[in-house]
Amino acid sequence: MAAIVVTLALFPWPHPLPTAIVVAGLALAALGLALVLWARVTLGGAFTMFPEPKRRDALVSSGPYGYARHPMYGGLLLLLGGVSLARSIPALVLTAALAVLWWRKSVVEERRLTAAYPDYPAYRQRVRRRFVPFVA
């Protein structure tokens, strides 16, 4: 995220950006922030920044986790992508790089979730989207 902030500061897109692009970016960022907050509240005590899941009685599969397996990452990507779009289109390259990094992290997390929760493979079959609900 620091790389995106630096890129926004050092390489701003020529101004003024078309209003439609700025509005679309801000709307995307707002949607991402809402998804992050919803996912964080839903996780409650299960939240961790590390790929190792906290031991809980049951897998969290409600709220946004009923629609996407990693909505926190998806929300952050929408938030950063929206800010990049509204402020500096070249920063979208860094957002894409972050998406690759989080995709890889999610693969590791899913292996660990499968080991921790025997019902995770069934959850994964039921919830097909990885990051963003309603987006293929």
C-alpha positions in Angstrom: 0.0 0.0 0.0 2.9 2.3 0.7 4.1 1.8 -2.9 0.7 3.0 -4.2 0.8 6.1 -2.0 4.3 7.0 -3.2 3.3 6.4 -6.8 0.3 8.7 -6.3 2.5 11.4 -4.9 5.3 11.1 -7.5 3.4 10.3 -10.7 0.0 12.0 -10.6 -2.0 11.6 -13.7 -2.2 14.9 -15.7 -5.0 17.0 -14.3 -7.8 17.6 -14.6 -9.0 14.0 -15.0 -12.3 13.7 -16.6 -15.0 14.0 -14.0 -16.6 10.6 -14.9 -13.3 8.8 -14.2 -12.9 10.6 -10.8 -16.5 9.8 -9.8 -16.2 6.2 -10.9 -12.9 5.8 -9.0 -14.4 7.4 -5.8 -17.5 5.2 -6.1 -15.3 2.1 -6.5 -13.2 3.2 -3.5 -16.4 3.7 -1.4 -17.7 0.3 -2.4 -14.4 -1.2 -1.4 -14.3 0.5 2.0 -17.8 -0.7 2.7 -16.8 -4.3 1.8 -13.7 -4.1 4.0 -15.7 -2.9 7.0 -18.4 -5.5 6.5 -15.8 -8.3 6.2 -13.9 -7.0 9.3 -17.1 -6.8 11.4 -18.2 -10.2 10.3 -14.9 -11.8 11.2 -14.9 -10.4 14.7 -12.3 -12.3 16.8 -11.3 -14.5 13.9 -9.6 -11.5 12.2 -5.8 -11.9 11.7 -3.3 -10.3 9.3 -1.4 -13.5 9.0 -2.2 -16.4 6.7 -2.6 -18.8 9.7 -6.3 -18.9 10.7 -7.2 -18.4 14.3 -8.7 -21.5 15.9 -12.4 -21.1 16.1 -15.4 -23.4 16.7 -16.7 -22.8 13.2 -15.6 -21.4 9.9 -16.9 -17.9 9.3 -19.2 -18.2 6.3 -21.8 -15.5 6.9 -22.0 -11.9 5.7 -19.7 -11.2 2.8 -18.0 -14.6 3.4 -21.2 -16.2 2.0 -20.5 -14.5 -1.3 -16.6 -14.5 -1.6 -14.0 -16.4 0.3 -11.6 -13.4 0.8 -13.8 -10.3 0.7 -11.3 -8.3 2.8 -8.7 -8.6 0.1 -11.4 -7.8 -2.5 -12.6 -4.7 -0.7 -9.0 -3.4 -0.3 -8.4 -4.0 -4.0 -11.5 -2.1 -4.9 -10.6 0.7 -2.5 -7.0 1.1 -3.7 -8.0 0.6 -7.4 -10.7 3.3 -7.0 -8.3 5.7 -5.4 -5.8 5.0 -8.1 -8.3 5.5 -10.8 -9.5 8.8 -9.3 -6.0 10.1 -8.6 -3.3 8.5 -10.8 -4.1 5.9 -13.4 -0.5 4.6 -13.5 -1.0 3.5 -9.8 -3.4 0.9 -11.2 -0.3 -1.1 -12.1 0.7 -1.3 -8.5 -2.8 -2.2 -7.5 -2.7 -5.1 -10.0 0.6 -6.2 -8.5 -0.9 -6.2 -5.1 -3.8 -8.3 -6.4 -1.3 -10.9 -7.5 0.4 -10.9 -4.1 -2.9 -11.2 -2.3 -4.1 -14.0 -4.7 -0.9 -15.9 -3.8 -1.4 -15.3 -0.1 -5.0 -16.5 -0.4 -3.8 -19.8 -1.9 -1.6 -20.3 1.2 -4.5 -19.3 3.5 -6.8 -21.8 1.8 -4.4 -24.6 2.3 -4.3 -23.7 6.0 -8.1 -23.3 6.2 -8.6 -26.7 4.7 -6.3 -28.2 7.3 -8.0 -26.3 10.2 -11.6 -26.8 9.0 -12.8 -30.1 7.5 -15.8 -28.3 6.0 -13.7 -25.8 4.1 -13.6 -27.8 0.8 -17.4 -27.8 0.8 -17.5 -24.1 1.6 -15.1 -23.5 -1.3 -17.3 -25.4 -3.7 -20.3 -23.4 -2.5 -18.6 -20.0 -2.5 -17.0 -19.8 -5.9 -15.7 -16.2 -5.9 -12.3 -15.6 -4.3 -12.3 -11.8 -3.7 -15.3 -9.8 -4.7 -18.9 -10.9 -4.3 -21.0 -11.0 -7.5 -17.9 -10.6 -9.7 -16.9 -13.6 -11.7 
